């Protein structure tokens, strides 16, 4: 990400019209693509401090209702844990074979009490 001062300097050099875009990129030490984006109006100097912009974009961190962590919602930790639990239940159901038990029973069982693969007949 380019600093606002660099973007302003590129704007100034472009408005002077004495240097080519390639020469400006070489002089400032940025890519020609960055200079082209600025020249075409697709990249402007951003207002405010970086932290302030991030806060405006993502909002404030809040407490997750499930895990209590201070996170930017939605809580990715809770989402990952839910995914892992579902994958484990699916694996246990596949290992149980023909045995019928509800997902609720499997998800509430303690790790040692969970179903083990059936013995071959």
C-alpha positions as CSV (number, residue, x, y, z in Angstrom):
1,X,0.0,0.0,0.0
2,X,1.3,3.4,-0.9
3,X,1.5,6.2,1.7
4,X,-0.6,9.2,1.1
5,X,2.5,11.4,0.7
6,X,3.7,9.2,-2.1
7,X,0.4,9.3,-3.9
8,X,0.3,13.1,-3.5
9,X,3.9,13.3,-4.9
10,X,2.9,11.2,-7.9
11,X,-0.1,13.5,-8.5
12,X,2.1,16.5,-8.4
13,X,4.7,15.1,-10.8
14,X,1.9,14.0,-13.2
15,X,0.3,17.5,-13.1
16,X,3.7,19.1,-14.0
17,X,3.8,17.0,-17.1
18,X,7.6,17.1,-17.5
19,X,8.2,13.4,-16.7
20,X,6.7,10.3,-18.3
21,X,4.9,7.8,-16.1
22,X,7.8,5.4,-16.4
23,X,10.2,8.1,-15.2
24,X,8.0,9.0,-12.3
25,X,7.8,5.3,-11.3
26,X,11.5,5.0,-11.4
27,X,12.1,8.3,-9.5
28,X,9.6,7.5,-6.7
29,X,10.4,3.8,-6.5
30,X,7.0,2.4,-7.3
31,X,5.6,0.2,-10.1
32,X,4.5,1.7,-13.4
33,X,1.1,0.1,-12.7
34,X,0.7,2.1,-9.5
35,X,1.5,5.3,-11.4
36,X,-1.0,4.4,-14.1
37,X,-3.7,3.7,-11.5
38,X,-3.1,7.1,-10.0
39,X,-3.0,8.8,-13.3
40,X,-6.3,7.2,-14.5
41,X,-8.0,8.2,-11.2
42,X,-8.4,4.7,-10.0
43,X,-6.3,5.2,-6.9
44,X,-6.6,8.2,-4.7
45,X,-5.0,9.3,-1.5
46,X,-7.0,8.0,1.4
47,X,-8.3,10.2,4.2
48,X,-7.7,9.5,7.8
49,X,-5.2,7.2,9.6
50,X,-4.9,3.5,8.6
51,X,-6.4,2.3,11.9
52,X,-9.3,4.7,11.5
53,X,-10.0,3.4,8.0
54,X,-9.8,-0.2,9.2
55,X,-12.3,0.5,12.0
56,X,-14.7,2.1,9.6
57,X,-14.5,-0.9,7.3
58,X,-14.8,-3.7,9.8
59,X,-16.5,-2.0,12.7
60,X,-15.5,-2.3,16.3
61,X,-14.5,-5.6,17.9
62,X,-17.4,-7.2,19.9
63,X,-17.8,-10.1,22.2
64,X,-18.9,-13.3,20.6
65,X,-22.1,-14.7,22.1
66,X,-20.8,-18.3,21.9
67,X,-17.2,-18.2,23.0
68,X,-17.0,-14.8,24.6
69,X,-13.9,-13.8,22.6
70,X,-13.3,-10.2,21.6
71,X,-13.6,-10.6,17.8
72,X,-14.8,-8.9,14.6
73,X,-18.1,-10.6,13.9
74,X,-18.8,-13.2,12.6
75,X,-16.6,-15.1,14.9
76,X,-14.3,-17.3,12.7
77,X,-13.2,-19.3,15.7
78,X,-16.7,-20.5,16.5
79,X,-17.3,-21.2,12.8
80,X,-14.2,-23.3,12.7
81,X,-15.1,-25.2,15.8
82,X,-18.6,-25.9,14.5
83,X,-17.1,-27.2,11.2
84,X,-14.8,-29.5,13.2
85,X,-17.6,-30.8,15.3
86,X,-19.7,-31.6,12.3
87,X,-16.9,-33.3,10.5
88,X,-16.2,-35.4,13.6
89,X,-19.9,-36.4,13.8
90,X,-19.9,-37.3,10.1
91,X,-16.8,-39.4,10.6
92,X,-18.3,-41.2,13.6
93,X,-21.5,-41.9,11.8
94,X,-19.6,-43.4,8.8
95,X,-17.5,-45.5,11.2
96,X,-20.7,-46.7,13.1
97,X,-21.9,-48.3,9.9
98,X,-25.4,-49.7,10.3
99,X,-25.8,-48.6,13.9
100,X,-28.5,-45.9,14.3
101,X,-28.0,-43.1,16.8
102,X,-29.0,-39.6,16.5
103,X,-26.5,-36.8,15.8
104,X,-27.5,-35.2,19.1
105,X,-26.4,-38.3,21.1
106,X,-23.1,-38.4,19.2
107,X,-22.3,-34.8,19.6
108,X,-23.0,-34.8,23.4
109,X,-21.1,-38.0,24.1
110,X,-17.8,-37.8,25.9
111,X,-14.7,-38.6,23.6
112,X,-14.1,-42.0,25.3
113,X,-17.8,-43.0,25.1
114,X,-18.2,-42.3,21.4
115,X,-18.8,-45.1,19.0
116,X,-15.9,-47.2,17.9
117,X,-15.8,-48.9,14.5
118,X,-17.8,-52.1,14.4
119,X,-16.0,-55.4,14.5
120,X,-16.0,-57.2,11.2
121,X,-18.7,-60.0,11.1
